[in-house]
Amino acid sequence: MRKITNINKDWVFEMNGEEKTVNLPHCFNASDGLTKNYKRTKCAYKKELPPMDNNVFLLIEGANSVCQVAVNSKIINIHKGGYSAFVSDLTEYIKNGCTLEIFVDNSDFEEVYPSTADFTFWGGIYRNVSLIQTNDCHFSFSDFSSNGIYATPKKFENEWLLDVNCVIDNFSDNKKLRCTLLDKDNNVFAHTVSDECNITLKCDNPILWNGRENPYLYTLQCEIIEDEKILDNVSLKVGFREFYIDSEKGFFLNGKHLKLRGVCRHQDRENIGNAITEKEHSEDINLICELGANSIRLAHYQQSSFFYDLCDEKGLLIWAEVPVISSFSELKQENAKQQLTELIKQNYNHPSIFCWGIENEITQNKKNAKSKALVPCMKELNSLVKTLDKTRYSTCAQLSILDQESQLNQITDILGYNHYFGWYDFGFGFLNKWLDDFHRDYPKTKLCLSEYGAEGLVNLHSEKPVQGDYSEEYQCVFHEEYIKAINKRDWLWGSFVWNMFDFGASNRHEGGVTGKNNKGLATYDRKTKKDSFYLYKAYWSDEPFSHICSERFKIRKSGKYDIKVYSNREKVTLEVNGNAFTQNGEKVFVFKDIEIKNGENILKANDGHSIVIIGADETDKTYSITSENSFVRNWERKSEEERKNYLSPESTIKELVNSYDAHIMVKGKLGKDKLNSKWLKLIYPMKISSALKISGILGMSKNYQELLKEYSYAIHK
């Protein structure tokens, strides 16, 4: 029988010649990870291990990003990749005890993904570390540090089978593999003993794993036996389900249509970094379930095995992906294949996972995106997915400005686009046009919205929110428009809000906040659910509630205001200073011209939510930021020089045509010839706003007028 011993406690941590005692999980950037110059360096974790018999393996569940394992000063293993688990064999070193040293380096390595991304590359051993003792014959760790067991549910007509393929070390003729499938009440549902490593269990009428509705799980017990003695044993959860995506009708689970209502999730926490525990993972999953989501895109890397377990248990459908992100490099291709293989093999048995992501916005670095190796390398990753797992989809998430005709869109089974119309560029109304144009031109493509969002700071507020003001109110307006666009298109099989939670992004300084991406529906510390959280709860959750928006917009100039309430009820009553107002509606209820008098005003909704607004001579000025600090930095453009290419209605037609983003879109809509036409060059000096006003006089075509109108929503320079 195997024995697993957690060794998280009492490590000697050394950095820059200084030592201290720490417990794992540990992140050495917990205090500086939100600053531009956070520590990216090599550190060491040291521990004395006692003598141990049998075979002994060291399991490190996550260390970022290049890790060297040394025993008695001898390096025995090197792992490249900060998000997958890896196992080192200590057997020959630990018989008499040994000194274990783990060197971890979160520097930028030219052969390891990622190098560039919109999140902090936290350093340290930030997940659990264990010692696993086994007999000579055991389920192998040699297959990319998986547990050596791959269980595949298969349906043939009305019959279900469970293929169990095992990788076993030293499996000789006198040993057998025994597999037992137990239901939730620990009753034996299926049972087989075999002389081979690959067996099939016949499963009559299993209860299906049916997402949030009924995430039923069976327990698969795999044992290696010899003369009825158990040599090794591993238990895991399995679920029976089938799914498919239709380019016109969307996602189907067990034959029933299911619109995937998703959020994206980064794992880090304020003052903790990536060194989160089961407590934080559980808190995240509970908030996601409270929202009413049924799917999560786990961006942009392999996440904790415990979190995948929670997704299985809660019935959340998962998009899992590797950190092949932002900037392509052929030098990193072998590492990309390694990390993708680890992701799939280590998480193969989770019924929640329905697709494997091979890249995210890989064309963001425009120079590297021109590499002739890009398409072949992405095709190679896609082929690897299909080789390793024939039961799930391959997918990718493309940068908004990527040409729809790109070869990159023809590689994976399903496709996602990341759009921020209404935040970084253009107006959110452009989303409807983009989606309809894409589906018209590529009706067979199985498309989803893999990212969309806007920053919302809980300390910033506006009665009349506008694009780029970072207010909690504008974030709501943005999401109100997006969710309407998503819901009216059944062929759009799913969507994933960016992001469920604010997260660390050391390169950012926006809205007066340093080191964070604030597009979350909840704050970085998870203590505050933003108003936008309740918008999605109104659309997605069955739990009756009403929520009054702008609770933190507390001190306002006395006068009349429109008060917004999010609710999943058909009728909402808002009580203001004892006066009741009732409205019928759907999800978003706007009570117009509500009088806010001097002093304290108490507003109550019919589900008990109440807020206080203080009427004053003037609105508190701290609710808004200066124009100097309100600049919305487009993550697609990094340098000050590139920022000069931002457009506004006051930009000239020439600036419009010379803008990279505009060039791509105009070329796609009008064609190269019209883009270089003599007619267009005649009005190069004219401002976009002026051209719009006199477009009819100029005799502009409808296409030109339409595009100019969209560009007029672009972000200020």
Salt bridges, closest charged atoms under 4 A:
ASP32 OD2 - LYS39 NZ 3.21
GLU111 OE2 - LYS80 NZ 3.35
ASP118 OD2 - ARG508 NH2 2.74
ASP143 OD2 - LYS345 NZ 3.05
GLU159 OE2 - LYS202 NZ 3.30
ASP163 OD2 - LYS154 NZ 2.95
ASP169 OD2 - HIS138 NE2 3.21
ASP195 OD1 - LYS176 NZ 2.46
GLU213 OE1 - LYS256 NZ 3.63
GLU223 OE1 - ARG178 NE 2.77
GLU226 OE2 - LYS175 NZ 3.95
GLU228 OE1 - ARG178 NH1 3.54
ASP232 OD1 - ARG2 NE 2.76
GLU242 OE2 - LYS155 NZ 3.37
GLU248 OE2 - HIS439 NE2 3.22
GLU270 OE2 - LYS516 NZ 3.64
GLU283 OE1 - ARG269 NH2 3.01
ASP284 OD2 - ARG265 NH2 3.06
ASP284 OD1 - ARG269 NH2 3.00
ASP284 OD1 - ARG526 NE 2.91
GLU290 OE2 - LYS529 NZ 2.88
GLU290 OE2 - LYS537 NZ 3.33
ASP309 OD1 - HIS350 ND1 3.77
ASP312 OD2 - HIS350 ND1 2.56
GLU321 OE1 - ARG297 NE 2.85
GLU321 OE2 - HIS300 ND1 2.68
GLU334 OE2 - LYS337 NZ 2.93
GLU342 OE2 - HIS79 NE2 2.87
GLU380 OE2 - LYS337 NZ 2.98
ASP389 OD2 - ARG392 NH1 2.78
ASP413 OD2 - LYS386 NZ 2.56
ASP425 OD1 - ARG637 NH2 3.96
ASP436 OD1 - ARG489 NE 2.88
ASP437 OD2 - LYS433 NZ 3.42
ASP437 OD1 - ARG440 NH1 3.04
ASP437 OD2 - LYS669 NZ 2.73
ASP441 OD1 - ARG440 NE 3.02
GLU451 OE2 - ARG297 NH1 3.12
GLU451 OE2 - HIS300 NE2 3.68
GLU455 OE2 - ARG508 NH1 3.38
GLU455 OE2 - LYS519 NZ 3.27
GLU472 OE1 - HIS461 ND1 3.89
GLU472 OE2 - ARG552 NH2 2.59
GLU473 OE2 - HIS461 ND1 3.01
GLU480 OE2 - LYS564 NZ 2.72
GLU481 OE2 - LYS484 NZ 3.44
ASP502 OD1 - LYS530 NZ 2.89
GLU510 OE2 - ARG508 NH1 2.24
ASP531 OD1 - HIS547 NE2 2.84
ASP531 OD1 - ARG552 NH2 3.90
GLU543 OE1 - LYS537 NZ 3.47
GLU551 OE1 - HIS609 NE2 3.31
ASP562 OD2 - LYS592 NZ 3.43
ASP607 OD2 - ARG569 NE 2.79
GLU640 OE2 - ARG643 NH1 3.26
GLU641 OE1 - LYS644 NZ 3.20
GLU650 OE1 - LYS687 NZ 3.31
GLU655 OE2 - LYS717 NZ 2.99
ASP661 OD2 - ARG637 NH2 2.51
GLU706 OE1 - LYS433 NZ 2.80
